[in-house]
């Protein structure tokens, strides 16, 4: 059986922002688009989803009225070639809640929870893409064991356009940037 017989034809061709924007929410669920090519993301584990939700809830509570923190929606990094990423958690300007697609200039922080199969993408590729898009903060959450999470924080260096290493937290996050927040990931 060839790959064409298993996967739909549209997965083998570049798509444009206009094409993607015409798709239904169901068609867009569980995918990202990188350089115009659809990349299917496997379903997140329950643990992965719980970690993302705990982080989003804590960030949302600490953010104040100017910022929202939510999960599972696209951030449009580029229109041409189309690059949409779907971070596990996004902190974005509250006044842009109805702005679709969400643009990097409205995003303060993205969080990725690393899963088996996403290690290189989350550690290297997305780190570079989010920095180039100008997103001020990036957090990478490593699930070291079934009871431990390590959170690596990065801050954008405006002069180089690259992230510099920030604090690393194990179990409990006590971050000052992008705003003060404390998150107990030991409750996962």
N, C-alpha and C positions, 0 to 999 in steps of 0.2 A: 504494500500500500504506500503510495507516495504522500509526501507532505501536503500537496495540493488537495488530496482526497480527504485529509483529516481536518485541515484548517481552511477557513473561508478565504476566497480569493483576495478580499480587501486587506488581509493581513500580509500580503506579499507585495503591495503597492504603496507608494508614498501617498499620504493623505494631506489635504490642506486644512487650514484653520476653518475655512468655510464649510468643508465637508464634515469635519468633526462637530462643528457647532450645530449642524442639522441633525445629528444623531440624537436618539432618545437617551434619557438617563440610564436606562437598562443597558443600552449598547455601550455606554461609556464606563459603566461600573466594572471595576477589576482590571482596568487597563491604564497604561500610560502611553504617551506618544513621544518618541525620541527621534529627532531629525526626520519627522514625517512618517516614521514607521511605528506601527502598533506593537506594544510590548505587553503581553498578558502577565498580570501579577497573580500569583497563587493566593488562594483565600488565606487570610491571617488566622493563626491559631487563637484559641480563646485567651490564652495567656498574653499574647501579643496585643490583642484588642483591649484587654483589661489594662495593661501597662499604658497604652495610648490614652485610654479614657481617664485614668487616674491623673496622668500628666495634664491632659486638656482641662479637666475640671479644676485642678489646682491653679493652673495658669489663668483660666478664666476668672476665678475668684480673686486672684491677686492683681489682675491687669488694670482694674479700674474701669470707668465708663468709656474710655477712649478706645479700648482694645477688646476684641473677642478672641477666644480660643476654641477651635472646633476641629473635628476629625473628618476625614474621608471626602475631600473635594479637591478639584484641580487647581493648580497654580500654573498659569500660562507664562512660561519663561521666555518663549519666542514664538512669533507668528510664522516666520519663514526662516528655515524650515520649522514646521510646527514642533514645539516641544512643550508638552504638558506633563507635569509631575503631580503626583497625588501623595503629598507627605502624610505621615501618620497623624501629626498635629500641626495646625497652622495658627499662629497669632497674627491677626490682621486688624486694620482700622475698623472700628465699630460702624462708622458711617458708610462703609463699603459693603455691608452685609448682603446687599442685593446686586452688587457689581459682579457680573459674569461676562467673560472669564475673570477670575481674580488675577491681578497683575502683581509682579514683584514689588513695585513701588508702594503697595498698600500692605505689604507683609513685613512684620517685625522679626518673626522667629519661625523657623520650621524645625520639626522634630521627626527623626526617623528612628524607628525601633528595628534593630537588625534581626533578621530571621535567617535560618539556613537557606542559602541560595541568593541572599541579597547582600552578602558581606562586602564584596568588591564595589558594588553599585553604591551602597550607603556610605562606605568608608572613603571612597576615592571619587567616583563619578559624580554623585550628587553633591558632595562637598565642593567640587569645582564648579558645577553648574549653578548652584545656589549663590556662590560667591560672585561669579561672573554676572549673575542677574541682579546683584546689589542687595540681596537680603542680608540685613545687619547681623543676625544671629542664627546659628545652626547648632542643634543638639543631636548627638548620636547616642542612642541607648543600646548598650550591649547586654544581652541576657546571658550572663556567664554561667549560671547554674539555675536550677529550678527555683532557687530562693534569693538570688542576688542579681541586681541590675547595677551596671556601671554607666554613668552618664558623662559623656565627654562634651564639653561646651566649646564653641568657637565664636569669635567675634571678628567681624569684617574689618580689615585694615583698608581704609579708604584710599590710601596712597598707592598700595600695591594691587588692590582689587582682589585680594586673597584673604582667606581666614587665617587668623593666628589662634594658637591654642589658648583656651581659657581654662577654667577650673575643671577638675575631674571629681565626681562624687560617687560614692558607693553607698547604696541603701537609702540615704537621705540626701536630697538635693537642697542646698542652701545657697541659691544663686542670687547675685546682685544684679545681673544683666540678663534680659533686657529691662527687668524691674525686679525688686525683691520678691522672692517666692521661696517657700519651703514645701518640699514634696517628699512624703515618706513612701518610698517604693518597696520597703520591707513588708508592706501590707498586701503586696501582690500575692 
